[in-house]
Amino acid sequence: MNTVKIKAYAKINLTLDVTGVSEGYHLLDSFVASISLYDLLVVRKRKDKLVSVTMHGMDSEGIPPESNNAFRAGEAFVRRFSTTGADITVYKNIPMGAGLGGSSADAAGVLSALAALYGADEEALGELADASGSDTRYMLRGGYARLRGRGNLISPVPGEGKKLYFLLICPQTSVSSGACYREFDRAPSRASLTEPCIDAFLRGDEEETGRYLSNALYPAAIRLNEDVEKAYAEARGFSPLGVTMTGSGSCVAALFATKELCEWAKSRYRGKFRTYVAETVVPPLPGRKKSVGGGLRSPFALSEEEKEAAGYPGDPGRSGT
């Protein structure tokens, strides 16, 4: 096998509590889930040691390699396991700077693809993920989970057969994570809503789950970017079960009881921001080589529709305007 194609799924934070600070890093307690919005990665073996990354979509073409998590993950894998290099193509559907974990998803996708091509020790693969970003280890597995610490302490939350449906409203402007945490520190909040949100989810109580959607960083984010507050108010206008900001922003997620209600809200949206309908997904973890790292997402054959579009217009992973 010389080529692997992978879906790198976005995530949303249904809750995000900040529980403290340790060694200069903020500690989190967060209920997260993978959603159906994804980037498409094509990873091909090279005969030399070089790693190349080509980006398409979402204005990603100008990202320099040294700032590209997919590139850095590829180089780190080659150094760690002394393999040959790879040509990596990323078709972006996940908005950048939105708090949806796109760069971490791409890094995890590259690590998973290279593990499928070359094999990798699970522990070492996890260490590479941790070096790439605080939530990259989670992105290797995805699904429903509770993240603690810096986001690298992962407790899976049972979610087989459970679906949550969201309308995402994503401003084109972003919020710097570092600036958001510094602003948070000026007026910190210590709310603890992750536990009750997970409890409501496990009971199948969607209304109560919606009531517990929360993000401790939201007050800081809206002080830095007024678009976040506007998107939040627009989402509230559709009377969803709940609304929250994901990550440090700028994307806002509104929970609805059905996908049809999400589509209804999207069709009536008259604002200026990008909108997406997404549902939670549990990425498949099929049988794999024992040497391959845990959480490897299943390689898949691109559909004809996906092959046709260099920029993937109409791609099933993208439902935006």
Wavefront OBJ file of the C-alpha trace (Angstrom):
o trace
v 0.000 0.000 0.000
v 1.462 3.337 -1.074
v -1.467 5.717 -0.588
v -3.958 6.271 2.230
v -7.008 8.533 2.136
v -8.524 9.627 5.449
v -11.347 11.764 6.796
v -10.134 14.109 9.534
v -13.241 15.013 11.519
v -13.863 18.319 13.288
v -14.869 18.427 16.951
v -17.048 20.613 19.089
v -16.820 21.353 22.791
v -20.273 20.869 24.254
v -18.822 22.151 27.502
v -15.512 23.751 28.384
v -14.707 24.416 32.040
v -11.367 25.910 33.093
v -10.351 24.206 36.328
v -7.002 25.849 37.063
v -3.484 26.539 35.832
v -0.419 24.287 36.053
v 3.086 25.094 34.824
v 1.732 27.958 32.763
v -0.994 25.892 31.065
v -4.713 26.195 31.683
v -6.355 22.972 32.826
v -9.667 22.017 31.272
v -12.649 19.783 31.856
v -14.558 19.447 28.592
v -17.195 17.239 26.967
v -16.271 16.926 23.294
v -17.635 15.111 20.256
v -16.565 14.486 16.676
v -18.889 15.954 14.065
v -19.587 15.156 10.438
v -17.646 18.129 9.049
v -14.239 16.885 7.909
v -11.076 17.580 5.949
v -9.956 15.028 3.370
v -6.338 13.882 3.496
v -4.442 11.975 0.826
v -1.045 10.696 1.989
v 1.407 9.026 -0.417
v 4.750 7.404 0.321
v 7.913 8.967 -1.066
v 11.206 7.257 -1.766
v 13.256 9.957 -0.045
v 12.959 11.511 3.417
v 11.133 14.671 2.368
v 7.646 15.655 3.519
v 5.495 17.932 1.379
v 2.043 19.364 2.112
v -0.362 20.842 -0.428
v -3.450 22.621 0.881
v -6.719 23.274 -0.958
v -9.761 25.233 0.187
v -10.710 27.595 3.020
v -7.946 30.029 1.968
v -5.406 27.552 3.311
v -3.055 27.648 0.329
v -0.809 30.317 1.838
v -0.091 28.588 5.157
v 3.722 28.266 5.461
v 5.031 24.752 6.246
v 6.479 25.795 9.602
v 2.977 26.865 10.698
v 1.216 23.801 9.290
v 0.361 21.091 11.829
v -0.026 18.459 9.104
v 3.505 19.166 7.851
v 5.006 19.183 11.334
v 3.248 15.925 12.240
v 4.575 14.296 9.063
v 8.140 15.419 9.715
v 7.951 14.301 13.346
v 6.732 10.838 12.317
v 9.529 10.419 9.754
v 12.166 11.448 12.314
v 10.746 9.254 15.087
v 10.360 6.066 13.053
v 13.121 6.622 10.446
v 10.725 6.030 7.553
v 10.747 7.564 4.112
v 8.779 10.765 3.605
v 5.340 11.485 2.237
v 3.372 13.784 -0.031
v 0.354 15.049 1.906
v -2.634 16.721 0.276
v -5.238 18.336 2.525
v -8.643 19.353 1.164
v -9.939 21.797 3.766
v -13.613 21.843 4.658
v -13.215 22.728 8.346
v -13.097 26.509 8.854
v -9.774 27.685 10.232
v -9.535 29.602 13.492
v -13.055 28.565 14.460
v -12.425 26.348 17.491
v -13.394 23.220 15.544
v -9.983 21.580 15.849
v -9.158 21.540 12.146
v -5.379 21.775 12.473
v -5.302 19.113 15.204
v -7.577 16.895 13.100
v -5.188 17.235 10.162
v -2.173 16.397 12.335
v -3.956 13.340 13.742
v -5.027 12.325 10.244
v -1.439 12.499 8.997
v -0.191 10.430 11.938
v -2.946 7.861 11.383
v -2.227 7.669 7.655
v 1.514 7.251 8.157
v 0.875 4.620 10.828
v -1.253 2.744 8.292
v 1.497 2.995 5.681
v 4.493 2.186 7.863
v 3.230 0.816 11.183
v 3.887 2.571 14.488
v 4.092 1.889 18.191
v 0.909 3.082 19.902
v 2.669 4.813 22.778
v 5.071 6.623 20.468
v 2.224 7.700 18.200
v 0.436 9.186 21.197
v 3.586 11.060 22.200
v 3.825 12.546 18.706
v 0.195 13.575 18.969
v 0.820 15.284 22.327
v 3.773 17.179 20.855
v 1.608 18.348 17.965
v -1.162 19.883 20.078
v -3.115 19.456 23.284
v -6.140 17.827 21.628
v -4.378 15.896 18.849
v -4.306 12.689 20.915
v -8.094 12.910 21.222
v -8.369 13.493 17.473
v -6.630 10.163 16.825
v -9.694 8.428 18.247
v -12.513 10.962 18.149
v -16.068 10.192 19.186
v -17.574 11.315 22.485
v -15.074 11.954 25.267
v -14.310 13.900 28.406
v -11.009 15.761 28.217
v -9.137 16.884 31.305
v -5.778 18.440 32.056
v -4.408 20.164 28.966
v -6.825 18.118 26.876
v -4.573 15.065 26.746
v -6.294 13.139 29.569
v -9.072 11.364 27.725
v -12.029 9.428 29.121
v -14.262 7.996 26.367
v -17.979 8.645 26.874
v -20.254 5.826 25.606
v -22.108 7.148 22.600
v -22.766 4.354 20.122
v -26.109 4.983 18.468
v -26.476 8.468 19.984
v -26.785 11.458 17.641
v -26.729 15.170 18.329
v -27.534 17.700 15.608
v -26.036 21.162 15.325
v -26.273 24.301 13.272
v -22.811 25.865 13.204
v -22.532 29.615 12.689
v -18.921 30.505 11.964
v -17.682 34.094 11.653
v -14.879 34.616 9.155
v -12.939 36.388 11.901
v -11.085 34.303 14.475
v -10.097 34.521 18.130
v -6.502 33.934 19.187
v -6.440 31.122 21.744
v -3.590 32.735 23.656
v -5.321 36.108 23.764
v -8.576 34.465 24.824
v -6.983 32.688 27.785
v -5.173 35.864 28.838
v -8.470 37.734 28.713
v -10.120 34.911 30.678
v -7.508 35.306 33.411
v -8.653 38.882 33.990
v -12.057 37.608 35.168
v -11.833 33.817 35.561
v -14.910 31.629 35.877
v -14.931 28.318 37.718
v -18.285 26.921 36.607
v -18.433 23.098 36.512
v -21.030 22.048 33.955
v -19.221 19.189 32.205
v -20.335 16.467 34.629
v -24.080 17.312 34.521
v -23.972 17.704 30.733
v -22.466 14.235 30.309
v -24.993 12.785 32.761
v -27.874 14.295 30.773
v -26.388 13.008 27.513
v -26.021 9.475 28.873
v -29.651 9.526 30.022
v -30.724 10.545 26.522
v -32.218 13.811 27.796
v -31.528 16.179 24.886
v -33.303 19.150 26.452
v -31.227 18.974 29.611
v -28.083 18.359 27.564
v -28.868 21.572 25.710
v -29.325 23.507 28.945
v -25.844 22.517 30.092
v -24.024 23.557 26.909
v -21.462 26.077 28.100
v -18.007 27.527 27.547
v -16.086 29.364 30.259
v -14.086 31.189 27.568
v -17.149 32.764 25.953
v -17.152 36.006 27.999
v -13.476 36.524 27.147
v -14.016 35.725 23.471
v -16.821 38.248 22.997
v -14.668 40.966 24.555
v -12.076 40.213 21.877
v -14.387 39.631 18.909
v -17.895 41.064 18.698
v -18.732 38.679 15.839
v -18.857 35.804 18.342
v -21.568 37.512 20.367
v -23.493 38.331 17.193
v -23.318 34.714 15.974
v -24.466 33.529 19.413
v -27.465 35.865 19.344
v -28.351 34.760 15.812
v -28.246 31.113 16.894
v -30.455 31.880 19.899
v -32.998 33.399 17.544
v -33.894 29.944 16.207
v -34.918 28.691 19.686
v -32.577 25.681 19.806
v -32.186 23.369 22.783
v -28.946 25.128 23.639
v -26.105 27.221 22.225
v -22.399 27.282 22.979
v -19.126 28.488 21.544
v -16.630 25.769 20.632
v -12.984 25.952 21.666
v -11.813 29.532 22.079
v -14.084 30.566 19.203
v -15.119 31.902 16.910
v -17.667 29.243 15.846
v -20.999 28.941 17.667
v -22.964 25.661 17.798
v -26.744 25.458 18.283
v -28.209 22.090 19.324
v -31.505 20.962 17.769
v -33.617 17.869 18.353
v -33.446 16.740 14.704
v -31.386 17.273 11.581
v -34.511 18.590 9.850
v -34.743 21.415 12.385
v -31.083 22.243 11.751
v -31.766 22.389 8.017
v -34.820 24.565 8.679
v -32.760 27.029 10.706
v -29.982 27.070 8.115
v -32.457 27.787 5.304
v -33.771 30.801 7.225
v -30.422 32.210 8.240
v -29.977 35.724 6.847
v -26.753 36.717 8.565
v -23.316 37.230 7.046
v -21.509 34.277 8.593
v -20.869 30.789 7.215
v -23.346 28.137 8.322
v -23.062 24.353 8.446
v -25.350 21.534 9.486
v -23.422 18.846 11.343
v -24.175 15.782 13.426
v -22.043 13.895 15.878
v -20.154 10.887 14.556
v -18.167 8.054 16.069
v -15.305 7.385 13.616
v -14.888 3.675 12.871
v -12.023 1.829 14.493
v -11.814 -1.398 12.488
v -9.255 -4.163 12.860
v -5.729 -3.018 12.146
v -2.130 -4.119 12.430
v -1.035 -4.652 16.005
v 1.920 -2.350 15.398
v -0.295 0.550 14.401
v -1.171 3.208 16.978
v -4.529 3.161 18.750
v -7.370 5.172 17.326
v -6.409 4.759 13.676
v -9.223 6.041 11.560
v -10.291 3.785 8.723
v -8.681 4.546 5.339
v -11.385 4.860 2.704
v -11.838 5.193 -1.023
v -12.965 8.634 -2.113
v -16.365 8.785 -3.757
v -16.632 9.840 -7.375
v -18.087 13.155 -6.248
v -15.073 13.741 -4.022
v -12.667 12.817 -6.798
v -14.323 15.175 -9.254
v -13.800 18.353 -7.305
v -10.359 19.753 -6.676
v -11.976 22.180 -4.276
v -14.722 19.691 -3.426
v -17.844 21.757 -4.196
v -20.805 19.752 -3.013
v -18.578 17.488 -0.936
v -20.687 15.569 1.613
v -18.346 16.707 4.356
v -19.194 20.320 3.669
v -22.655 21.783 4.074
v -21.764 25.431 4.302
v -22.636 28.687 2.628
l 1 2 3 4 5 6 7 8 9 10 11 12 13 14 15 16 17 18 19 20 21 22 23 24 25 26 27 28 29 30 31 32 33 34 35 36 37 38 39 40 41 42 43 44 45 46 47 48 49 50 51 52 53 54 55 56 57 58 59 60 61 62 63 64 65 66 67 68 69 70 71 72 73 74 75 76 77 78 79 80 81 82 83 84 85 86 87 88 89 90 91 92 93 94 95 96 97 98 99 100 101 102 103 104 105 106 107 108 109 110 111 112 113 114 115 116 117 118 119 120 121 122 123 124 125 126 127 128 129 130 131 132 133 134 135 136 137 138 139 140 141 142 143 144 145 146 147 148 149 150 151 152 153 154 155 156 157 158 159 160 161 162 163 164 165 166 167 168 169 170 171 172 173 174 175 176 177 178 179 180 181 182 183 184 185 186 187 188 189 190 191 192 193 194 195 196 197 198 199 200 201 202 203 204 205 206 207 208 209 210 211 212 213 214 215 216 217 218 219 220 221 222 223 224 225 226 227 228 229 230 231 232 233 234 235 236 237 238 239 240 241 242 243 244 245 246 247 248 249 250 251 252 253 254 255 256 257 258 259 260 261 262 263 264 265 266 267 268 269 270 271 272 273 274 275 276 277 278 279 280 281 282 283 284 285 286 287 288 289 290 291 292 293 294 295 296 297 298 299 300 301 302 303 304 305 306 307 308 309 310 311 312 313 314 315 316 317 318 319 320 321
